[in-house]
């Protein structure tokens, strides 16, 4: 079978590493360029969360498998966020994916993109964990650090275990191996763990220049491209 992406495993690894070490924009750009070059990747509702260069270079919409002309007059930029690694753009294209789209024709890019988003979000979550660890290890409470507080240690350990479990599910999975329901389930687990991590940062986690903003964008990614709510 001829595949759209010649080396999917390498692409997924690149997206994960870029998210973890560079930020969301380089990872999103790598995923879009690898799967849907020249297109604006949108979820079923016509919403997109993409790197700024992807938005600037797109010549057509990819609506969960269906191609449509890009209509700048209907496309609304909801936000432009300067995050570590570059600018991310949140868009509403004004077009939803057509109900009668050919599911078979768009299956391969949908499966690669869907799996890549979970890997990407896991990388962002792991970067958030590292930021939390650094902050908590340097903030003191009496003779100890926040990281040594029992409840904090327990939460950090729970998040680490959650990330390891999610990575174990993803490792070795090829596009299409995990059902849309399972991918949605993994997105939910990443979101829940991210929220716990942001709480560990205290009020600083909710500032616009904190790692909490990247976690917020990561959560929007899951919502924009959610494909199913079925049980895993």
Order of alpha helices (4+ residues) and beta strands (2+ residues): alpha-alpha-beta-beta-alpha-beta-beta-beta-beta-alpha-beta-beta-alpha-alpha-alpha
